[in-house]
Amino acid sequence: MNTQTLILIQCTDAVGLVAIISNVLAEQELNIVTMREFVDEANKKFFVRVVCAGELYNSEVLHQALTARLPANSQVMVNPNQRKRIVVLVTKEHHCLADILVRNYFNTMPAEVVAVIGNYDNLQEFTEKFDLPFHYVSHLDKSKEQFEEELAEVISSYSPDYIILAKFMRILSPNFVSKFRGQLINIHHSFLPAFIGANPYKQAHDRGVKIIGATAHFVTDDLDEGPIIVQNTKSIDHSYDVQHMRTAGTEIEKAVLSSAIQLLAEDRVMLHGNRTIVFG
């Protein structure tokens, strides 16, 4: 039994959906604490995140009652895993990993880091200071296919909810992405869609931008073009060289990635094609 119930629904839009959901919950003697909904009118799609108070005796009964009355092919989730398991992928840069591990150590995010995997071993000693397993999976002297097979095997052994690419500077193949579709989260050091790919600070400096930023997004087959979860920016001026931009950018990257993990861990993000619905 739960004292609080979380329900996530995606379905075709129709008249009376809020009333249907409310009636089902009332029948289950659940009291609505918050209900956040969104309608994509162009695509006739309805999204809702509901938090209820009261004792839920059988989540399957509630699930069946909702799906029976909602439009066909509705996606309904009742009380998804409330403590998300995350695996963090790294290369050599430490700032995003350090922020995640400190938050994990002090239990200030609703998720649990279960392992760190690096294609270099630079961050192994640091990770192990937090009593977390570090796996070194080298991409050197092997094919991309071999590297990704080994990487996927290690990731799968931890059954994560999400895989966080914390400055994991590798382009992943469509085959690898398909194995973990909807689970791979990247932090890109640019305010996408501007300056995709490598060395965006150099690109931004050469363009003379007055704003720099960072973007946390789902990974898809298209480089740096997956559904965006969180973005943030910082104003700069002509006095910033590439290094100053990079230094300022690391702080934005940490904040954006942390915010994305928080939203995902609280089940506030719904995928909708190449977009996200984010209930703050």
Sequence and secondary structure as in RCSB ss.txt:
>XXXX:A:sequence
MNTQTLILIQCTDAVGLVAIISNVLAEQELNIVTMREFVDEANKKFFVRVVCAGELYNSEVLHQALTARLPANSQ
VMVNPNQRKRIVVLVTKEHHCLADILVRNYFNTMPAEVVAVIGNYDNLQEFTEKFDLPFHYVSHLDKSKEQFEEE
LAEVISSYSPDYIILAKFMRILSPNFVSKFRGQLINIHHSFLPAFIGANPYKQAHDRGVKIIGATAHFVTDDLDE
GPIIVQNTKSIDHSYDVQHMRTAGTEIEKAVLSSAIQLLAEDRVMLHGNRTIVFG
>XXXX:A:secstr
  SEEEEEEEEE  TTHHHHHHHHHHHTT EEEEEEEEEETTTTEEEEEEEEES  S HHHHHHHHHHHS TT E
EEES  SSEEEEEEESS  HHHHHHHHHHHTT SSEEEEEEEESSSTTHHHHHTTT  EEE   TTS HHHHHHH
HHHHHHTT  SEEEESS      HHHHHHTTTTEEEEESS TTSS SS HHHHHHHHT SEEEEEEEE  SSTT 
S EEEEEEEE  TT  HHHHHHHHHHHHHHHHHHHHHHHHTT EEEETTEEEE  
